[in-house]
Amino acid sequence: MNIPTIIEGGKYADDRGNLFFNNDFDASVIKRIYFIENNSIEYTRGWTGHQTEQRWFVASKGSFRIKLTKIDHWENPSRDLEILTFDLHSEKLDVLHMPAGYASAIEAKEEGAKLLVMVNYSLGEIDDDHRFPSDYFENI
């Protein structure tokens, strides 16, 4: 899939507690995972782009706003690219898929929020980190 997509999860509750699930997410290409926990809700982490790697994001605690933009030219991207905005909440196991070719900016919406990030390449397997200033794209 070449456009960012939310893969919807769900929640089941009964007298034993809660079960969070995502039966439509295929994790077979995942090679590594990590968590992001921003220092402050005032801080925006980004922009970080990946020409080859893909990312999958899950709010494991709290909520996040994730902004994505498709990079047109990696050496000198346009500053007015369309920004797609997604909100993730830990109440459901929704997974946001960021295909290759996009850059992300990540904002925690609650103190102590944690974001699970999954990647389809191992650390050091390829060099695919493209960083832009947090104010590079005018819509942030």
C-alpha positions in Angstrom: 0.0 0.0 0.0 1.5 3.4 -1.0 -0.6 5.7 1.0 -0.7 6.1 4.8 -3.5 4.0 6.3 -5.0 3.3 9.6 -5.5 -0.5 10.2 -8.3 -0.5 12.7 -8.1 -2.4 15.9 -10.6 -3.0 18.6 -11.4 -3.6 22.2 -13.4 -6.4 23.8 -14.5 -6.1 27.5 -16.1 -8.6 29.8 -16.0 -9.3 33.6 -12.4 -10.5 33.3 -11.1 -7.2 31.9 -10.2 -5.8 28.5 -8.7 -7.4 25.3 -7.2 -5.1 22.8 -6.8 -6.6 19.3 -5.9 -5.9 15.7 -6.7 -8.9 13.6 -6.1 -7.2 10.3 -2.5 -6.1 10.9 0.2 -8.4 9.3 3.4 -8.1 11.3 5.3 -10.6 9.2 7.7 -8.0 7.7 8.6 -6.3 11.0 12.3 -6.6 11.9 12.6 -4.3 14.9 10.5 -2.3 17.3 11.1 0.6 19.7 9.1 3.1 21.8 9.0 6.8 21.6 8.2 8.9 24.7 8.5 12.6 24.1 9.8 14.8 26.9 6.8 17.2 26.7 3.5 17.7 24.9 5.0 20.9 23.7 7.7 19.1 21.7 7.3 17.9 18.1 9.7 15.0 17.1 10.4 15.4 13.4 10.6 15.7 10.6 12.2 12.3 9.9 11.8 10.7 6.5 12.5 7.3 5.0 12.9 6.7 1.3 13.0 2.9 1.6 11.9 1.9 5.1 8.3 1.6 6.2 7.0 2.4 9.7 4.0 1.2 11.7 2.8 3.3 14.7 0.7 2.2 17.7 -0.2 4.4 20.7 0.5 2.0 23.6 -0.2 4.6 26.3 -2.1 7.9 25.9 -2.5 9.5 22.5 -0.5 11.0 19.7 -0.9 13.2 16.7 1.2 12.0 13.8 1.7 14.2 10.7 3.0 12.6 7.5 4.1 14.1 4.2 5.1 12.4 1.0 8.6 13.7 0.0 8.9 14.9 -3.6 12.7 15.5 -3.7 14.9 14.0 -1.0 17.7 16.5 -1.4 15.5 19.6 -1.4 11.8 18.8 -0.7 9.2 21.4 -1.4 8.2 23.3 1.7 4.5 23.3 1.0 3.8 19.6 0.6 0.4 18.2 1.7 0.4 17.2 5.4 -1.8 14.2 6.4 -2.7 14.2 10.1 -3.6 11.1 12.1 -4.6 10.7 15.8 -3.8 7.5 17.6 -5.2 6.6 21.0 -4.4 3.7 23.3 -8.0 2.8 23.8 -7.9 0.8 20.6 -5.1 -1.1 18.9 -5.2 0.9 15.7 -2.0 0.7 13.7 -0.9 3.6 11.4 1.1 2.4 8.4 3.6 4.9 6.9 4.8 3.6 3.6 8.3 4.3 2.2 8.7 7.7 0.8 7.2 9.7 3.7 8.4 11.9 6.5 6.8 12.0 10.0 6.4 14.5 12.8 5.2 13.1 16.1 3.4 14.9 18.9 2.4 13.4 22.2 -1.0 14.7 23.3 -0.7 13.6 26.9 2.1 13.5 29.4 3.7 10.1 29.7 2.3 8.9 26.3 4.2 6.0 24.7 4.3 5.2 21.0 5.3 1.8 19.7 7.2 2.0 16.3 7.7 -1.0 14.1 10.2 -1.0 11.2 10.8 -3.4 8.3 14.6 -3.2 8.3 17.1 -4.1 11.1 19.1 -1.3 12.7 22.1 -0.6 10.4 20.8 -2.8 7.6 20.4 0.3 5.4 21.1 4.0 5.7 17.7 5.6 5.3 17.3 8.5 7.8 16.5 11.9 6.3 16.0 14.6 8.8 14.4 18.0 8.3 14.0 20.9 10.8 10.7 20.7 12.7 9.5 23.9 11.1 10.6 22.9 7.5 7.1 22.2 6.2 4.9 25.3 6.6 1.8 23.4 7.7 3.3 22.1 11.0 
